[in-house]
């Protein structure tokens, strides 16, 4: 059976389509849980008009369905304001090394 930690670890491999940083380090993932074989992910975006929402959600589903014990993925968009402060220390480092930020 997959755990929330397994799901969060897998999400680290899902990159933002615009920047070379994971959605976890970017601070988009707001919650993770597992109910049986279903992984639940709460996610916000950097802006309400983000053009990449479907792409990000497809990437999340594709990656999580590779996790042993995950047979379904439910993604909930939460409208919590995102700011630069949501980026992890590692994420800031990655962005700076790539010339962003």
Backbone as XML, in Angstrom:
<?xml version="1.0"?>
<chain id="A" units="angstrom">
  <residue number="1" name="UNK">
    <atom name="N" x="0.841" y="-1.180" z="0.000"/>
    <atom name="CA" x="0.000" y="0.000" z="0.000"/>
    <atom name="C" x="0.887" y="1.244" z="0.000"/>
  </residue>
  <residue number="2" name="UNK">
    <atom name="N" x="0.544" y="2.205" z="-0.831"/>
    <atom name="CA" x="1.295" y="3.453" z="-0.904"/>
    <atom name="C" x="0.967" y="4.336" z="0.299"/>
  </residue>
  <residue number="3" name="UNK">
    <atom name="N" x="1.923" y="5.154" z="0.673"/>
    <atom name="CA" x="1.735" y="6.091" z="1.776"/>
    <atom name="C" x="1.799" y="7.525" z="1.236"/>
  </residue>
  <residue number="4" name="UNK">
    <atom name="N" x="1.388" y="8.469" z="2.061"/>
    <atom name="CA" x="1.486" y="9.870" z="1.675"/>
    <atom name="C" x="2.944" y="10.246" z="1.407"/>
  </residue>
  <residue number="5" name="UNK">
    <atom name="N" x="3.857" y="9.672" z="2.167"/>
    <atom name="CA" x="5.283" y="9.944" z="1.946"/>
    <atom name="C" x="5.727" y="9.434" z="0.579"/>
  </residue>
  <residue number="6" name="UNK">
    <atom name="N" x="5.231" y="8.265" z="0.167"/>
    <atom name="CA" x="5.548" y="7.734" z="-1.166"/>
    <atom name="C" x="5.054" y="8.685" z="-2.256"/>
  </residue>
  <residue number="7" name="UNK">
    <atom name="N" x="3.860" y="9.187" z="-2.069"/>
    <atom name="CA" x="3.258" y="10.096" z="-3.047"/>
    <atom name="C" x="4.043" y="11.403" z="-3.106"/>
  </residue>
  <residue number="8" name="UNK">
    <atom name="N" x="4.352" y="11.968" z="-1.961"/>
    <atom name="CA" x="5.106" y="13.232" z="-1.930"/>
    <atom name="C" x="6.483" y="13.037" z="-2.568"/>
  </residue>
  <residue number="9" name="UNK">
    <atom name="N" x="7.124" y="11.921" z="-2.285"/>
    <atom name="CA" x="8.437" y="11.636" z="-2.874"/>
    <atom name="C" x="8.338" y="11.563" z="-4.404"/>
  </residue>
  <residue number="10" name="UNK">
    <atom name="N" x="7.288" y="10.949" z="-4.910"/>
    <atom name="CA" x="7.095" y="10.857" z="-6.360"/>
    <atom name="C" x="6.829" y="12.229" z="-6.966"/>
  </residue>
  <residue number="11" name="UNK">
    <atom name="N" x="6.114" y="13.079" z="-6.249"/>
    <atom name="CA" x="5.793" y="14.412" z="-6.763"/>
    <atom name="C" x="7.038" y="15.283" z="-6.922"/>
  </residue>
  <residue number="12" name="UNK">
    <atom name="N" x="8.092" y="14.970" z="-6.196"/>
    <atom name="CA" x="9.348" y="15.710" z="-6.334"/>
    <atom name="C" x="9.897" y="15.550" z="-7.755"/>
  </residue>
  <residue number="13" name="UNK">
    <atom name="N" x="9.508" y="14.486" z="-8.437"/>
    <atom name="CA" x="9.971" y="14.244" z="-9.802"/>
    <atom name="C" x="9.121" y="14.952" z="-10.856"/>
  </residue>
  <residue number="14" name="UNK">
    <atom name="N" x="8.023" y="15.571" z="-10.445"/>
    <atom name="CA" x="7.151" y="16.290" z="-11.389"/>
    <atom name="C" x="7.643" y="17.733" z="-11.471"/>
  </residue>
  <residue number="15" name="UNK">
    <atom name="N" x="8.128" y="18.100" z="-12.647"/>
    <atom name="CA" x="8.683" y="19.433" z="-12.821"/>
    <atom name="C" x="7.639" y="20.414" z="-13.325"/>
  </residue>
  <residue number="16" name="UNK">
    <atom name="N" x="7.797" y="21.658" z="-12.910"/>
    <atom name="CA" x="6.982" y="22.735" z="-13.446"/>
    <atom name="C" x="7.336" y="22.875" z="-14.922"/>
  </residue>
  <residue number="17" name="UNK">
    <atom name="N" x="6.353" y="23.030" z="-15.813"/>
    <atom name="CA" x="6.657" y="23.109" z="-17.245"/>
    <atom name="C" x="7.431" y="24.369" z="-17.657"/>
  </residue>
  <residue number="18" name="UNK">
    <atom name="N" x="7.400" y="25.403" z="-16.826"/>
    <atom name="CA" x="8.063" y="26.652" z="-17.195"/>
    <atom name="C" x="9.436" y="26.832" z="-16.553"/>
  </residue>
  <residue number="19" name="UNK">
    <atom name="N" x="9.686" y="26.166" z="-15.436"/>
    <atom name="CA" x="10.936" y="26.318" z="-14.720"/>
    <atom name="C" x="11.497" y="24.941" z="-14.387"/>
  </residue>
  <residue number="20" name="UNK">
    <atom name="N" x="12.823" y="24.815" z="-14.274"/>
    <atom name="CA" x="13.433" y="23.508" z="-13.971"/>
    <atom name="C" x="13.389" y="23.190" z="-12.477"/>
  </residue>
  <residue number="21" name="UNK">
    <atom name="N" x="12.180" y="23.134" z="-11.938"/>
    <atom name="CA" x="12.007" y="22.935" z="-10.501"/>
    <atom name="C" x="10.782" y="22.064" z="-10.272"/>
  </residue>
  <residue number="22" name="UNK">
    <atom name="N" x="10.830" y="21.238" z="-9.247"/>
    <atom name="CA" x="9.688" y="20.366" z="-8.967"/>
    <atom name="C" x="8.520" y="21.180" z="-8.416"/>
  </residue>
  <residue number="23" name="UNK">
    <atom name="N" x="7.330" y="20.652" z="-8.617"/>
    <atom name="CA" x="6.146" y="21.336" z="-8.098"/>
    <atom name="C" x="6.144" y="21.353" z="-6.578"/>
  </residue>
  <residue number="24" name="UNK">
    <atom name="N" x="6.853" y="20.416" z="-5.959"/>
    <atom name="CA" x="6.969" y="20.404" z="-4.493"/>
    <atom name="C" x="7.860" y="21.558" z="-4.051"/>
  </residue>
  <residue number="25" name="UNK">
    <atom name="N" x="9.044" y="21.679" z="-4.666"/>
    <atom name="CA" x="9.963" y="22.755" z="-4.298"/>
    <atom name="C" x="9.407" y="24.125" z="-4.663"/>
  </residue>
  <residue number="26" name="UNK">
    <atom name="N" x="8.576" y="24.196" z="-5.695"/>
    <atom name="CA" x="7.967" y="25.466" z="-6.082"/>
    <atom name="C" x="6.874" y="25.879" z="-5.100"/>
  </residue>
  <residue number="27" name="UNK">
    <atom name="N" x="6.416" y="24.928" z="-4.282"/>
    <atom name="CA" x="5.409" y="25.231" z="-3.268"/>
    <atom name="C" x="3.985" y="25.125" z="-3.763"/>
  </residue>
  <residue number="28" name="UNK">
    <atom name="N" x="3.785" y="24.395" z="-4.870"/>
    <atom name="CA" x="2.441" y="24.246" z="-5.408"/>
    <atom name="C" x="1.629" y="23.173" z="-4.684"/>
  </residue>
  <residue number="29" name="UNK">
    <atom name="N" x="2.295" y="22.159" z="-4.170"/>
    <atom name="CA" x="1.603" y="21.054" z="-3.497"/>
    <atom name="C" x="1.224" y="21.504" z="-2.097"/>
  </residue>
  <residue number="30" name="UNK">
    <atom name="N" x="-0.077" y="21.505" z="-1.819"/>
    <atom name="CA" x="-0.578" y="21.987" z="-0.534"/>
    <atom name="C" x="-1.059" y="20.872" z="0.381"/>
  </residue>
  <residue number="31" name="UNK">
    <atom name="N" x="-1.172" y="19.657" z="-0.156"/>
    <atom name="CA" x="-1.583" y="18.542" z="0.676"/>
    <atom name="C" x="-1.520" y="17.245" z="-0.094"/>
  </residue>
  <residue number="32" name="UNK">
    <atom name="N" x="-1.216" y="16.171" z="0.621"/>
    <atom name="CA" x="-1.122" y="14.838" z="0.028"/>
    <atom name="C" x="-1.713" y="13.848" z="1.011"/>
  </residue>
  <residue number="33" name="UNK">
    <atom name="N" x="-2.531" y="12.943" z="0.497"/>
    <atom name="CA" x="-3.035" y="11.851" z="1.336"/>
    <atom name="C" x="-3.312" y="10.654" z="0.445"/>
  </residue>
  <residue number="34" name="UNK">
    <atom name="N" x="-3.481" y="9.520" z="1.090"/>
    <atom name="CA" x="-3.799" y="8.286" z="0.378"/>
    <atom name="C" x="-4.963" y="7.630" z="1.086"/>
  </residue>
  <residue number="35" name="UNK">
    <atom name="N" x="-5.958" y="7.238" z="0.312"/>
    <atom name="CA" x="-7.129" y="6.526" z="0.825"/>
    <atom name="C" x="-7.247" y="5.240" z="0.031"/>
  </residue>
  <residue number="36" name="UNK">
    <atom name="N" x="-6.816" y="4.147" z="0.629"/>
    <atom name="CA" x="-6.803" y="2.873" z="-0.087"/>
    <atom name="C" x="-5.810" y="2.928" z="-1.223"/>
  </residue>
  <residue number="37" name="UNK">
    <atom name="N" x="-6.309" y="2.821" z="-2.456"/>
    <atom name="CA" x="-5.428" y="2.874" z="-3.629"/>
    <atom name="C" x="-5.540" y="4.211" z="-4.378"/>
  </residue>
  <residue number="38" name="UNK">
    <atom name="N" x="-6.172" y="5.192" z="-3.745"/>
    <atom name="CA" x="-6.341" y="6.500" z="-4.377"/>
    <atom name="C" x="-5.436" y="7.536" z="-3.707"/>
  </residue>
  <residue number="39" name="UNK">
    <atom name="N" x="-4.621" y="8.180" z="-4.533"/>
    <atom name="CA" x="-3.771" y="9.270" z="-4.050"/>
    <atom name="C" x="-4.529" y="10.579" z="-4.243"/>
  </residue>
  <residue number="40" name="UNK">
    <atom name="N" x="-4.541" y="11.396" z="-3.206"/>
    <atom name="CA" x="-5.199" y="12.705" z="-3.245"/>
    <atom name="C" x="-4.120" y="13.774" z="-3.155"/>
  </residue>
  <residue number="41" name="UNK">
    <atom name="N" x="-4.193" y="14.740" z="-4.065"/>
    <atom name="CA" x="-3.226" y="15.841" z="-4.078"/>
    <atom name="C" x="-3.988" y="17.153" z="-4.127"/>
  </residue>
  <residue number="42" name="UNK">
    <atom name="N" x="-3.676" y="18.043" z="-3.196"/>
    <atom name="CA" x="-4.212" y="19.404" z="-3.217"/>
    <atom name="C" x="-3.111" y="20.286" z="-3.779"/>
  </residue>
  <residue number="43" name="UNK">
    <atom name="N" x="-3.472" y="21.085" z="-4.774"/>
    <atom name="CA" x="-2.465" y="21.887" z="-5.459"/>
    <atom name="C" x="-2.994" y="23.289" z="-5.731"/>
  </residue>
  <residue number="44" name="UNK">
    <atom name="N" x="-2.092" y="24.246" z="-5.656"/>
    <atom name="CA" x="-2.401" y="25.616" z="-6.055"/>
    <atom name="C" x="-1.482" y="25.968" z="-7.203"/>
  </residue>
  <residue number="45" name="UNK">
    <atom name="N" x="-1.698" y="27.106" z="-7.786"/>
    <atom name="CA" x="-0.871" y="27.544" z="-8.912"/>
    <atom name="C" x="-0.306" y="28.919" z="-8.622"/>
  </residue>
  <residue number="46" name="UNK">
    <atom name="N" x="0.704" y="29.298" z="-9.398"/>
    <atom name="CA" x="1.350" y="30.588" z="-9.168"/>
    <atom name="C" x="0.443" y="31.748" z="-9.541"/>
  </residue>
  <residue number="47" name="UNK">
    <atom name="N" x="-0.559" y="31.480" z="-10.375"/>
    <atom name="CA" x="-1.533" y="32.516" z="-10.723"/>
    <atom name="C" x="-2.849" y="31.851" z="-11.109"/>
  </residue>
  <residue number="48" name="UNK">
    <atom name="N" x="-3.943" y="32.580" z="-10.972"/>
    <atom name="CA" x="-5.251" y="32.024" z="-11.331"/>
    <atom name="C" x="-5.342" y="31.716" z="-12.815"/>
  </residue>
  <residue number="49" name="UNK">
    <atom name="N" x="-4.625" y="32.443" z="-13.642"/>
    <atom name="CA" x="-4.679" y="32.222" z="-15.085"/>
    <atom name="C" x="-3.542" y="31.360" z="-15.601"/>
  </residue>
  <residue number="50" name="UNK">
    <atom name="N" x="-2.978" y="30.528" z="-14.761"/>
    <atom name="CA" x="-1.849" y="29.686" z="-15.162"/>
    <atom name="C" x="-2.229" y="28.852" z="-16.389"/>
  </residue>
  <residue number="51" name="UNK">
    <atom name="N" x="-1.480" y="28.986" z="-17.488"/>
    <atom name="CA" x="-1.817" y="28.249" z="-18.697"/>
    <atom name="C" x="-1.410" y="26.776" z="-18.663"/>
  </residue>
  <residue number="52" name="UNK">
    <atom name="N" x="-0.738" y="26.356" z="-17.598"/>
    <atom name="CA" x="-0.185" y="25.002" z="-17.547"/>
    <atom name="C" x="-0.935" y="24.066" z="-16.607"/>
  </residue>
  <residue number="53" name="UNK">
    <atom name="N" x="-2.115" y="24.452" z="-16.122"/>
    <atom name="CA" x="-2.800" y="23.638" z="-15.115"/>
    <atom name="C" x="-3.060" y="22.217" z="-15.602"/>
  </residue>
  <residue number="54" name="UNK">
    <atom name="N" x="-3.560" y="22.057" z="-16.814"/>
    <atom name="CA" x="-3.854" y="20.713" z="-17.315"/>
    <atom name="C" x="-2.586" y="19.899" z="-17.503"/>
  </residue>
  <residue number="55" name="UNK">
    <atom name="N" x="-1.541" y="20.534" z="-18.010"/>
    <atom name="CA" x="-0.265" y="19.843" z="-18.204"/>
    <atom name="C" x="0.295" y="19.367" z="-16.867"/>
  </residue>
  <residue number="56" name="UNK">
    <atom name="N" x="0.255" y="20.230" z="-15.865"/>
    <atom name="CA" x="0.750" y="19.847" z="-14.543"/>
    <atom name="C" x="-0.076" y="18.700" z="-13.975"/>
  </residue>
  <residue number="57" name="UNK">
    <atom name="N" x="-1.384" y="18.789" z="-14.087"/>
    <atom name="CA" x="-2.237" y="17.719" z="-13.564"/>
    <atom name="C" x="-2.005" y="16.408" z="-14.307"/>
  </residue>
  <residue number="58" name="UNK">
    <atom name="N" x="-1.818" y="16.458" z="-15.607"/>
    <atom name="CA" x="-1.510" y="15.239" z="-16.367"/>
    <atom name="C" x="-0.190" y="14.628" z="-15.901"/>
  </residue>
  <residue number="59" name="UNK">
    <atom name="N" x="0.816" y="15.477" z="-15.682"/>
    <atom name="CA" x="2.118" y="14.989" z="-15.210"/>
    <atom name="C" x="2.005" y="14.372" z="-13.819"/>
  </residue>
  <residue number="60" name="UNK">
    <atom name="N" x="1.192" y="14.975" z="-12.959"/>
    <atom name="CA" x="0.972" y="14.414" z="-11.619"/>
    <atom name="C" x="0.350" y="13.027" z="-11.735"/>
  </residue>
  <residue number="61" name="UNK">
    <atom name="N" x="-0.715" y="12.919" z="-12.510"/>
    <atom name="CA" x="-1.379" y="11.612" z="-12.678"/>
    <atom name="C" x="-0.417" y="10.568" z="-13.249"/>
  </residue>
  <residue number="62" name="UNK">
    <atom name="N" x="0.283" y="10.943" z="-14.316"/>
    <atom name="CA" x="1.212" y="10.000" z="-14.950"/>
    <atom name="C" x="2.243" y="9.484" z="-13.959"/>
  </residue>
  <residue number="63" name="UNK">
    <atom name="N" x="2.805" y="10.380" z="-13.157"/>
    <atom name="CA" x="3.852" y="9.960" z="-12.210"/>
    <atom name="C" x="3.275" y="9.140" z="-11.066"/>
  </residue>
  <residue number="64" name="UNK">
    <atom name="N" x="2.150" y="9.566" z="-10.518"/>
    <atom name="CA" x="1.606" y="8.860" z="-9.357"/>
    <atom name="C" x="1.050" y="7.489" z="-9.713"/>
  </residue>
  <residue number="65" name="UNK">
    <atom name="N" x="0.588" y="7.308" z="-10.917"/>
    <atom name="CA" x="0.097" y="5.981" z="-11.311"/>
    <atom name="C" x="1.232" y="4.974" z="-11.475"/>
  </residue>
  <residue number="66" name="UNK">
    <atom name="N" x="2.459" y="5.455" z="-11.421"/>
    <atom name="CA" x="3.630" y="4.569" z="-11.431"/>
    <atom name="C" x="4.017" y="4.113" z="-10.021"/>
  </residue>
  <residue number="67" name="UNK">
    <atom name="N" x="3.445" y="4.741" z="-9.008"/>
    <atom name="CA" x="3.751" y="4.381" z="-7.618"/>
    <atom name="C" x="3.021" y="3.090" z="-7.284"/>
  </residue>
  <residue number="68" name="UNK">
    <atom name="N" x="3.761" y="2.142" z="-6.749"/>
    <atom name="CA" x="3.155" y="0.867" z="-6.377"/>
    <atom name="C" x="2.044" y="1.093" z="-5.359"/>
  </residue>
  <residue number="69" name="UNK">
    <atom name="N" x="0.869" y="0.548" z="-5.649"/>
    <atom name="CA" x="-0.266" y="0.667" z="-4.745"/>
    <atom name="C" x="-1.217" y="1.800" z="-5.098"/>
  </residue>
  <residue number="70" name="UNK">
    <atom name="N" x="-0.827" y="2.654" z="-6.041"/>
    <atom name="CA" x="-1.710" y="3.750" z="-6.461"/>
    <atom name="C" x="-2.411" y="3.340" z="-7.755"/>
  </residue>
  <residue number="71" name="UNK">
    <atom name="N" x="-3.741" y="3.310" z="-7.707"/>
    <atom name="CA" x="-4.528" y="2.942" z="-8.879"/>
    <atom name="C" x="-5.367" y="4.099" z="-9.407"/>
  </residue>
  <residue number="72" name="UNK">
    <atom name="N" x="-5.522" y="5.141" z="-8.597"/>
    <atom name="CA" x="-6.295" y="6.314" z="-9.010"/>
    <atom name="C" x="-5.687" y="7.552" z="-8.369"/>
  </residue>
  <residue number="73" name="UNK">
    <atom name="N" x="-5.887" y="8.685" z="-9.045"/>
    <atom name="CA" x="-5.357" y="9.948" z="-8.552"/>
    <atom name="C" x="-6.465" y="10.986" z="-8.614"/>
  </residue>
  <residue number="74" name="UNK">
    <atom name="N" x="-6.679" y="11.660" z="-7.491"/>
    <atom name="CA" x="-7.643" y="12.760" z="-7.444"/>
    <atom name="C" x="-6.879" y="14.029" z="-7.106"/>
  </residue>
  <residue number="75" name="UNK">
    <atom name="N" x="-7.078" y="15.048" z="-7.941"/>
    <atom name="CA" x="-6.392" y="16.318" z="-7.759"/>
    <atom name="C" x="-7.421" y="17.392" z="-7.450"/>
  </residue>
  <residue number="76" name="UNK">
    <atom name="N" x="-7.178" y="18.091" z="-6.358"/>
    <atom name="CA" x="-8.064" y="19.179" z="-5.955"/>
    <atom name="C" x="-7.304" y="20.495" z="-6.099"/>
  </residue>
  <residue number="77" name="UNK">
    <atom name="N" x="-7.866" y="21.405" z="-6.866"/>
    <atom name="CA" x="-7.282" y="22.736" z="-6.973"/>
    <atom name="C" x="-7.748" y="23.544" z="-5.769"/>
  </residue>
  <residue number="78" name="UNK">
    <atom name="N" x="-6.801" y="24.048" z="-5.014"/>
    <atom name="CA" x="-7.134" y="24.907" z="-3.881"/>
    <atom name="C" x="-6.657" y="26.318" z="-4.223"/>
  </residue>
  <residue number="79" name="UNK">
    <atom name="N" x="-7.438" y="27.284" z="-3.836"/>
    <atom name="CA" x="-7.120" y="28.647" z="-4.214"/>
    <atom name="C" x="-6.510" y="29.394" z="-3.040"/>
  </residue>
  <residue number="80" name="UNK">
    <atom name="N" x="-5.354" y="28.877" z="-2.621"/>
    <atom name="CA" x="-4.566" y="29.542" z="-1.592"/>
    <atom name="C" x="-3.559" y="30.424" z="-2.316"/>
  </residue>
  <residue number="81" name="UNK">
    <atom name="N" x="-3.414" y="31.644" z="-1.923"/>
    <atom name="CA" x="-2.456" y="32.517" z="-2.598"/>
    <atom name="C" x="-1.046" y="31.923" z="-2.567"/>
  </residue>
  <residue number="82" name="UNK">
    <atom name="N" x="-0.374" y="31.954" z="-3.700"/>
    <atom name="CA" x="1.003" y="31.489" z="-3.805"/>
    <atom name="C" x="1.907" y="32.717" z="-3.842"/>
  </residue>
  <residue number="83" name="UNK">
    <atom name="N" x="3.010" y="32.642" z="-3.109"/>
    <atom name="CA" x="4.005" y="33.711" z="-3.166"/>
    <atom name="C" x="5.394" y="33.090" z="-3.257"/>
  </residue>
  <residue number="84" name="UNK">
    <atom name="N" x="6.365" y="33.911" z="-3.532"/>
    <atom name="CA" x="7.754" y="33.454" z="-3.615"/>
    <atom name="C" x="8.194" y="32.778" z="-2.312"/>
  </residue>
  <residue number="85" name="UNK">
    <atom name="N" x="7.594" y="33.162" z="-1.207"/>
    <atom name="CA" x="7.946" y="32.558" z="0.089"/>
    <atom name="C" x="7.590" y="31.068" z="0.149"/>
  </residue>
  <residue number="86" name="UNK">
    <atom name="N" x="6.738" y="30.600" z="-0.767"/>
    <atom name="CA" x="6.359" y="29.190" z="-0.791"/>
    <atom name="C" x="7.438" y="28.291" z="-1.398"/>
  </residue>
  <residue number="87" name="UNK">
    <atom name="N" x="8.398" y="28.886" z="-2.075"/>
    <atom name="CA" x="9.467" y="28.112" z="-2.703"/>
    <atom name="C" x="10.432" y="27.625" z="-1.625"/>
  </residue>
  <residue number="88" name="UNK">
    <atom name="N" x="10.790" y="26.348" z="-1.695"/>
    <atom name="CA" x="11.722" y="25.784" z="-0.711"/>
    <atom name="C" x="13.121" y="26.360" z="-0.909"/>
  </residue>
  <residue number="89" name="UNK">
    <atom name="N" x="13.971" y="26.173" z="0.086"/>
    <atom name="CA" x="15.361" y="26.610" z="-0.003"/>
    <atom name="C" x="16.034" y="25.936" z="-1.194"/>
  </residue>
  <residue number="90" name="UNK">
    <atom name="N" x="15.782" y="24.643" z="-1.356"/>
    <atom name="CA" x="16.346" y="23.914" z="-2.496"/>
    <atom name="C" x="15.815" y="24.492" z="-3.805"/>
  </residue>
  <residue number="91" name="UNK">
    <atom name="N" x="14.539" y="24.808" z="-3.838"/>
    <atom name="CA" x="13.940" y="25.372" z="-5.041"/>
    <atom name="C" x="14.556" y="26.708" z="-5.415"/>
  </residue>
  <residue number="92" name="UNK">
    <atom name="N" x="14.786" y="27.560" z="-4.426"/>
    <atom name="CA" x="15.427" y="28.848" z="-4.688"/>
    <atom name="C" x="16.826" y="28.656" z="-5.255"/>
  </residue>
  <residue number="93" name="UNK">
    <atom name="N" x="17.536" y="27.677" z="-4.710"/>
    <atom name="CA" x="18.882" y="27.387" z="-5.199"/>
    <atom name="C" x="18.838" y="26.936" z="-6.656"/>
  </residue>
  <residue number="94" name="UNK">
    <atom name="N" x="17.927" y="26.031" z="-6.984"/>
    <atom name="CA" x="17.794" y="25.530" z="-8.356"/>
    <atom name="C" x="17.468" y="26.678" z="-9.300"/>
  </residue>
  <residue number="95" name="UNK">
    <atom name="N" x="16.532" y="27.532" z="-8.904"/>
    <atom name="CA" x="16.158" y="28.659" z="-9.756"/>
    <atom name="C" x="17.329" y="29.621" z="-9.962"/>
  </residue>
  <residue number="96" name="UNK">
    <atom name="N" x="18.054" y="29.901" z="-8.908"/>
    <atom name="CA" x="19.201" y="30.812" z="-9.024"/>
    <atom name="C" x="20.282" y="30.220" z="-9.927"/>
  </residue>
  <residue number="97" name="UNK">
    <atom name="N" x="20.521" y="28.910" z="-9.799"/>
    <atom name="CA" x="21.525" y="28.248" z="-10.633"/>
    <atom name="C" x="21.133" y="28.230" z="-12.101"/>
  </residue>
  <residue number="98" name="UNK">
    <atom name="N" x="19.824" y="28.278" z="-12.378"/>
    <atom name="CA" x="19.364" y="28.269" z="-13.762"/>
    <atom name="C" x="19.137" y="29.673" z="-14.309"/>
  </residue>
  <residue number="99" name="UNK">
    <atom name="N" x="19.482" y="30.692" z="-13.500"/>
    <atom name="CA" x="19.372" y="32.064" z="-13.947"/>
    <atom name="C" x="18.018" y="32.697" z="-13.736"/>
  </residue>
  <residue number="100" name="UNK">
    <atom name="N" x="17.151" y="32.043" z="-12.967"/>
    <atom name="CA" x="15.833" y="32.584" z="-12.666"/>
    <atom name="C" x="15.835" y="32.997" z="-11.196"/>
  </residue>
  <residue number="101" name="UNK">
    <atom name="N" x="15.287" y="34.128" z="-10.896"/>
    <atom name="CA" x="15.174" y="34.539" z="-9.501"/>
    <atom name="C" x="16.270" y="35.383" z="-9.088"/>
  </residue>
</chain>
